[in-house]
Amino acid sequence: MTTVLYICIYGYTPITSSYANYMHASATLVGLIGSAYAISQVLFKLPSGILADKIGKHKPIVIACLAIGFLAPILSIFIHSPLVLFISRILTGIGVAAWIQIIMIFSSYFPSERSANSVGIISIACYLGQFLGTFFGSVLAESFGYLAPFYFSAMAGAAGFLISLFIKEKPIDMSTVKPFSLKDLLPIASDKNLILLTTFSAIAIFALFTSSFGFTPLIAEELFNANKFQVGLITAIVTAVPMLASYLCARITPKTRIRRLVVWSLVLCGIFCMLTPFSPSLFILYLLQAVIGFTANLVVVILMPFSMMSFPPEKKTTALSFYQAFFCLGAAIGPWVIGFILDVSGSYVVGFTIVCVLCLACAGLCLMSYTKGPGMNIKKKRGDGQLFVK
């Protein structure tokens, strides 16, 4: 089901920027359309997590989100305008809110000490769906035109909705769990450890969505006269390499130096973003995007289980929802801000250099911070490995 969900979500993602540009949207509007997917995640992921904690169930939310994900491409099939494309991307972001609930259902099949491994395993299915969606969506766009990927996504969405009706969820005995109230949200939202982890992931996603999912396709078209398939291949590559990142996360042990991985991932992500506008060939552009996709997603996936590790069971879904919703601010703000800068400066170099500076600054923050979680330390310390914030 996870794979089919992400085929639906990413089936038309590769051609979104090009399609908006084809409909004569400005760079700012192209960036806003690219941000729409993340904007709705920021708005809806946290409420969906709170609702799941209140009712003690995840499956109903999964079913509702998949139904909305199915409707998203249908709109753009029948109405062709940048505004409708923006609305479709908003609905797509609401649909992907199912991802948090899927993680919680899947992780319940594993003992608590293997939470990082379970996230790594289910993330492989997620990235497989992203790769299949972007690859075949690109092939269909090149062969049959811009609307073909939307039909492809709609069919995948219908299949995902049907499958969601049959998933099994372990029942939660709500009589043994303290009921969640909105008063419990403030301690979660103000948790310094959670805020730091969210910030690291937000900057990584800022870079990924600004580059690979935002303006790199336009660079490919302008510099190398790339066709629809070649443009879509950028997104396909970016969604394929994270499967390796998820595989690594599935093999994490308590001895793994998590913080070192996060720091180096942010540094490499920033540097390769800055190099993107200087690509001498389409092949080099693909290599740069592969590194960006791997490093940015490694940061997000590797920190995901730590975001909810220090919270009791009745607050874990809300904590994970906070992490997922607010790191999406990077994806929501990134393409729009950089798109505005491109409209003003007319230079990809300026925009991508700003992305690099943000990644390097975040890597420095990670080095100086103190974060809870085994393996987050670089130097050996006494105690249980809880580092950044006391």
C-alpha positions as CSV (number, residue, x, y, z in Angstrom):
1,M,0.0,0.0,0.0
2,T,2.8,2.4,0.8
3,T,4.4,1.8,-2.6
4,V,1.1,2.4,-4.4
5,L,0.4,5.6,-2.3
6,Y,3.7,7.1,-3.4
7,I,3.3,6.1,-7.0
8,C,0.0,8.1,-6.9
9,I,1.8,11.1,-5.2
10,Y,4.8,11.2,-7.4
11,G,3.4,10.0,-10.7
12,Y,3.1,13.6,-12.0
13,T,5.6,15.3,-9.7
14,P,8.5,15.2,-12.3
15,I,6.6,17.3,-14.8
16,T,4.9,19.7,-12.4
17,S,7.5,22.5,-12.9
18,S,7.7,22.0,-16.6
19,Y,3.9,21.8,-17.0
20,A,3.4,25.0,-15.0
21,N,6.1,26.7,-17.1
22,Y,4.3,25.4,-20.2
23,M,1.2,27.1,-19.0
24,H,3.2,30.4,-18.8
25,A,3.5,30.5,-15.0
26,S,6.2,32.9,-13.5
27,A,9.2,31.6,-11.6
28,T,7.5,32.7,-8.4
29,L,4.3,30.8,-9.3
30,V,6.3,27.8,-10.3
31,G,7.9,27.9,-6.9
32,L,4.6,28.3,-5.1
33,I,3.2,25.3,-7.0
34,G,6.2,23.4,-5.9
35,S,5.6,24.5,-2.3
36,A,1.9,23.7,-2.3
37,Y,2.6,20.0,-1.6
38,A,4.5,20.9,1.5
39,I,2.2,23.7,2.6
40,S,-0.7,21.3,3.0
41,Q,1.6,18.8,4.9
42,V,2.5,21.6,7.4
43,L,-1.2,22.3,7.9
44,F,-2.6,18.8,8.0
45,K,0.0,16.4,9.3
46,L,0.0,17.6,12.9
47,P,-3.8,17.7,13.2
48,S,-4.0,14.1,11.8
49,G,-1.5,13.0,14.4
50,I,-3.4,14.6,17.2
51,L,-6.6,13.0,15.9
52,A,-5.0,9.6,15.8
53,D,-3.7,9.9,19.4
54,K,-7.2,11.0,20.6
55,I,-9.2,8.2,18.9
56,G,-6.4,5.6,19.3
57,K,-6.7,4.5,15.6
58,H,-4.7,5.1,12.5
59,K,-6.5,3.2,9.8
60,P,-9.5,5.5,9.3
61,I,-7.1,8.4,8.7
62,V,-5.1,6.3,6.2
63,I,-8.3,5.5,4.2
64,A,-9.4,9.2,4.2
65,C,-6.0,10.5,3.1
66,L,-5.8,7.9,0.2
67,A,-9.2,9.0,-1.0
68,I,-8.0,12.6,-1.2
69,G,-4.8,11.6,-2.8
70,F,-6.8,9.9,-5.6
71,L,-8.9,13.0,-6.2
72,A,-5.8,15.3,-6.5
73,P,-4.7,14.3,-10.1
74,I,-8.4,14.0,-11.2
75,L,-8.7,17.8,-10.9
76,S,-5.8,18.6,-13.3
77,I,-7.1,16.0,-15.8
78,F,-10.3,18.0,-16.3
79,I,-9.2,21.6,-15.6
80,H,-5.9,22.9,-17.1
81,S,-4.6,26.0,-15.3
82,P,-1.7,26.8,-12.9
83,L,-4.3,27.6,-10.2
84,V,-5.9,24.1,-10.5
85,L,-2.4,22.6,-10.5
86,F,-1.7,24.4,-7.3
87,I,-4.9,23.0,-5.7
88,S,-4.0,19.5,-6.9
89,R,-0.7,19.8,-5.2
90,I,-2.4,21.0,-2.0
91,L,-4.7,17.9,-2.1
92,T,-1.6,15.7,-2.8
93,G,0.0,17.0,0.4
94,I,-3.1,16.2,2.4
95,G,-3.1,12.7,0.9
96,V,0.5,12.0,2.0
97,A,-0.5,12.7,5.6
98,A,-1.3,9.0,5.6
99,W,2.4,8.4,5.7
100,I,2.6,9.1,9.5
101,Q,-0.2,6.7,10.2
102,I,1.4,4.0,8.1
103,I,4.7,4.4,10.0
104,M,2.8,4.0,13.3
105,I,0.9,1.0,12.1
106,F,4.0,-0.7,10.7
107,S,6.3,0.1,13.7
108,S,3.7,-1.5,16.0
109,Y,4.7,-4.8,14.4
110,F,8.2,-4.4,15.8
111,P,9.6,-4.2,19.4
112,S,10.4,-0.7,20.6
113,E,14.2,-1.2,20.4
114,R,13.9,-1.8,16.6
115,S,11.9,1.4,15.9
116,A,14.8,2.9,13.8
117,N,14.9,-0.3,11.8
118,S,11.2,-0.4,11.2
119,V,11.3,3.2,9.8
120,G,14.1,2.2,7.5
121,I,12.3,-0.8,6.2
122,I,9.0,1.0,5.5
123,S,10.9,3.9,4.0
124,I,12.3,1.6,1.4
125,A,8.7,0.9,0.2
126,C,8.0,4.6,0.2
127,Y,11.0,5.5,-1.9
128,L,10.3,2.5,-4.2
129,G,6.9,4.0,-4.9
130,Q,8.5,7.4,-5.5
131,F,10.9,6.0,-8.0
132,L,8.4,3.9,-9.9
133,G,6.0,6.9,-10.0
134,T,8.5,9.4,-11.3
135,F,10.1,7.0,-13.8
136,F,6.9,5.7,-15.4
137,G,5.3,9.2,-15.1
138,S,8.2,10.6,-17.1
139,V,8.0,7.9,-19.7
140,L,4.2,8.5,-20.1
141,A,4.7,12.3,-20.3
142,E,7.3,11.9,-23.1
143,S,5.2,9.4,-25.0
144,F,1.7,10.8,-24.6
145,G,2.0,14.3,-23.3
146,Y,1.6,16.2,-20.0
147,L,-1.8,14.7,-19.0
148,A,-0.7,11.1,-19.1
149,P,1.0,11.1,-15.7
150,F,-2.1,12.5,-14.1
151,Y,-4.1,9.5,-15.4
152,F,-1.4,7.2,-14.1
153,S,-1.5,8.8,-10.6
154,A,-5.3,8.5,-10.5
155,M,-5.2,4.8,-11.2
156,A,-2.5,4.2,-8.6
157,G,-4.6,6.3,-6.1
158,A,-7.7,4.2,-6.7
159,A,-5.6,1.0,-6.1
160,G,-4.2,2.4,-2.9
161,F,-7.6,3.3,-1.6
162,L,-8.9,-0.2,-2.2
163,I,-5.9,-1.8,-0.5
164,S,-6.2,0.5,2.5
165,L,-9.6,-1.0,3.3
166,F,-7.9,-4.3,4.1
167,I,-4.8,-3.3,6.2
168,K,-4.7,-4.7,9.8
169,E,-4.1,-2.5,12.8
170,K,-3.2,-3.7,16.2
171,P,-6.0,-2.4,18.6
172,I,-4.9,0.0,21.3
173,D,-6.5,-0.4,24.8
174,M,-7.4,3.3,25.4
175,S,-8.3,2.5,29.0
176,T,-4.6,2.0,29.8
177,V,-3.6,5.2,27.9
178,K,-3.8,8.7,29.2
179,P,-6.2,10.6,26.9
180,F,-4.4,13.2,24.8
181,S,-5.6,16.8,25.1
182,L,-4.5,20.0,23.3
183,K,-2.8,21.0,26.6
184,D,-0.3,18.2,25.9
185,L,0.7,19.8,22.6
186,L,2.6,22.7,24.2
187,P,5.3,20.5,25.9
188,I,5.7,18.6,22.6
189,A,6.0,21.7,20.5
190,S,8.4,23.3,22.9
191,D,10.7,20.3,23.3
192,K,14.1,21.6,22.4
193,N,15.4,18.2,21.2
194,L,12.4,17.9,18.8
195,I,12.8,21.4,17.5
196,L,16.5,20.8,16.7
197,L,15.9,17.6,14.9
198,T,13.1,19.2,12.9
199,T,15.3,22.1,12.0
200,F,18.0,19.8,10.6
201,S,15.5,18.0,8.5
202,A,13.8,21.2,7.4
203,I,17.0,22.6,5.9
204,A,17.7,19.3,4.1
205,I,14.2,19.3,2.6
206,F,14.6,23.0,1.8
207,A,17.6,22.1,-0.4
208,L,16.0,19.0,-1.9
209,F,12.7,20.7,-3.0
210,T,14.4,23.9,-4.2
211,S,16.9,21.9,-6.3
212,S,15.7,18.5,-7.5
213,F,11.9,19.0,-7.2
214,G,12.0,22.8,-8.0
215,F,14.4,24.5,-10.4
216,T,16.8,21.8,-11.5
217,P,14.3,20.6,-14.1
218,L,14.2,24.1,-15.6
219,I,18.0,24.2,-15.6
220,A,18.0,20.9,-17.6
221,E,15.6,22.3,-20.1
222,E,17.4,25.7,-20.5
223,L,21.0,24.5,-20.5
224,F,20.7,21.1,-22.2
225,N,17.4,21.2,-24.0
226,A,16.2,18.2,-22.1
227,N,13.0,16.5,-23.2
228,K,10.2,15.4,-20.8
229,F,11.7,12.0,-20.1
230,Q,15.1,13.4,-19.4
231,V,13.6,16.0,-17.1
232,G,11.6,13.4,-15.3
233,L,14.7,11.2,-14.9
234,I,16.0,13.9,-12.5
235,T,13.2,13.2,-10.1
236,A,13.4,9.4,-10.7
237,I,17.1,9.4,-9.7
238,V,16.4,11.6,-6.6
239,T,13.7,9.2,-5.5
240,A,15.8,6.1,-6.2
241,V,18.9,6.8,-4.2
242,P,17.0,7.3,-0.9
243,M,16.3,3.6,-0.9
244,L,19.9,3.2,-0.1
245,A,19.6,5.7,2.7
246,S,16.6,3.8,4.1
247,Y,18.6,0.5,3.8
248,L,21.4,2.1,5.9
249,C,18.9,3.3,8.5
250,A,17.4,-0.2,8.7
251,R,20.9,-1.4,9.7
252,I,21.6,1.3,12.4
253,T,23.1,0.0,15.7
254,P,23.6,1.9,19.0
255,K,27.2,2.4,18.0
256,T,26.4,4.3,14.8
257,R,27.6,7.9,15.0
258,I,24.4,9.5,13.9
259,R,25.4,13.1,14.3
260,R,28.5,12.6,12.2
261,L,26.3,11.2,9.4
262,V,23.9,14.2,9.7
263,V,26.7,16.8,9.6
264,W,28.4,15.4,6.6
265,S,25.1,14.8,4.8
266,L,24.2,18.5,5.2
267,V,27.6,19.7,4.1
268,L,27.5,17.5,0.9
269,C,23.9,18.4,0.2
270,G,24.7,22.1,0.3
271,I,27.9,21.9,-1.8
272,F,26.3,19.9,-4.5
273,C,23.3,22.2,-4.6
274,M,25.7,25.1,-5.2
275,L,27.4,23.2,-8.0
276,T,24.1,22.4,-9.8
277,P,23.9,25.6,-12.0
278,F,27.5,25.0,-13.1
279,S,26.8,21.5,-14.5
280,P,28.8,21.0,-17.7
281,S,26.5,18.2,-18.9
282,L,23.2,16.5,-18.3
283,F,25.0,13.4,-16.9
284,I,26.9,15.5,-14.3
285,L,23.6,17.2,-13.4
286,Y,22.1,13.7,-12.7
287,L,25.1,12.8,-10.5
288,L,24.7,16.0,-8.5
289,Q,21.0,15.4,-7.9
290,A,21.7,11.8,-6.9
291,V,24.0,13.0,-4.1
292,I,21.5,15.7,-3.1
293,G,18.7,13.2,-3.0
294,F,20.7,10.7,-0.9
295,T,22.1,13.1,1.6
296,A,18.9,15.1,2.2
297,N,16.7,12.0,2.6
298,L,19.4,10.4,4.9
299,V,19.0,13.3,7.3
300,V,15.2,13.0,7.3
301,V,15.0,9.2,7.7
302,I,17.8,8.8,10.2
303,L,16.4,11.4,12.6
304,M,12.7,10.3,12.3
305,P,12.7,7.7,15.1
306,F,14.6,10.1,17.4
307,S,11.8,12.6,17.1
308,M,9.4,10.5,19.1
309,M,11.8,8.4,21.2
310,S,11.6,10.4,24.4
311,F,7.8,10.7,24.4
312,P,5.2,8.3,26.0
313,P,3.1,6.1,23.7
314,E,0.0,8.3,23.8
315,K,2.1,11.3,22.5
316,K,4.4,9.5,19.9
317,T,2.1,10.0,16.9
318,T,1.7,13.7,17.7
319,A,5.5,14.1,18.2
320,L,6.2,12.4,14.8
321,S,3.4,14.5,13.2
322,F,5.1,17.7,14.6
323,Y,8.4,16.5,13.1
324,Q,7.0,15.6,9.8
325,A,4.8,18.7,9.5
326,F,7.4,21.3,10.4
327,F,10.3,19.9,8.5
328,C,8.0,20.3,5.6
329,L,8.2,24.0,6.1
330,G,11.5,23.7,4.3
331,A,9.8,22.3,1.3
332,A,7.0,24.9,1.6
333,I,9.2,27.9,1.9
334,G,12.2,26.8,-0.2
335,P,10.9,26.8,-3.8
336,W,8.7,29.9,-3.2
337,V,11.6,32.0,-1.7
338,I,14.2,30.8,-4.2
339,G,11.7,31.4,-7.0
340,F,11.2,35.0,-5.9
341,I,15.0,35.5,-5.7
342,L,15.3,34.1,-9.2
343,D,12.6,36.5,-10.5
344,V,14.5,39.4,-8.9
345,S,18.1,38.4,-9.7
346,G,17.6,36.3,-12.8
347,S,20.4,34.0,-11.7
348,Y,20.2,30.4,-10.6
349,V,23.7,30.8,-9.1
350,V,22.4,33.3,-6.5
351,G,19.5,31.1,-5.4
352,F,21.5,27.9,-5.2
353,T,24.3,29.6,-3.3
354,I,21.8,30.7,-0.6
355,V,20.7,27.1,-0.3
356,C,24.3,26.0,0.2
357,V,24.9,28.6,2.9
358,L,21.8,27.4,4.8
359,C,23.0,23.8,4.7
360,L,26.5,24.6,5.9
361,A,25.0,26.8,8.7
362,C,22.7,24.0,9.8
363,A,25.7,21.5,9.8
364,G,27.5,23.9,12.1
365,L,24.5,24.1,14.4
366,C,24.3,20.3,14.5
367,L,28.0,20.2,15.6
368,M,27.5,22.7,18.4
369,S,24.2,21.3,19.6
370,Y,23.3,18.6,22.1
371,T,20.6,16.2,21.1
372,K,18.9,13.3,22.8
373,G,19.3,9.9,21.4
374,P,21.7,7.0,21.3
375,G,24.5,7.5,18.7
376,M,23.9,11.2,18.4
377,N,27.2,11.9,20.1
378,I,30.5,12.2,18.2
379,K,32.7,11.9,21.2
380,K,32.1,9.2,23.8
381,K,30.2,10.5,26.8
382,R,29.1,9.0,30.1
383,G,25.5,8.1,30.6
384,D,22.9,6.8,28.2
385,G,24.0,8.7,25.1
386,Q,21.4,11.5,25.5
387,L,23.1,14.5,24.2
388,F,22.1,17.9,23.0
389,V,19.4,19.3,25.3
390,K,19.0,18.7,29.0
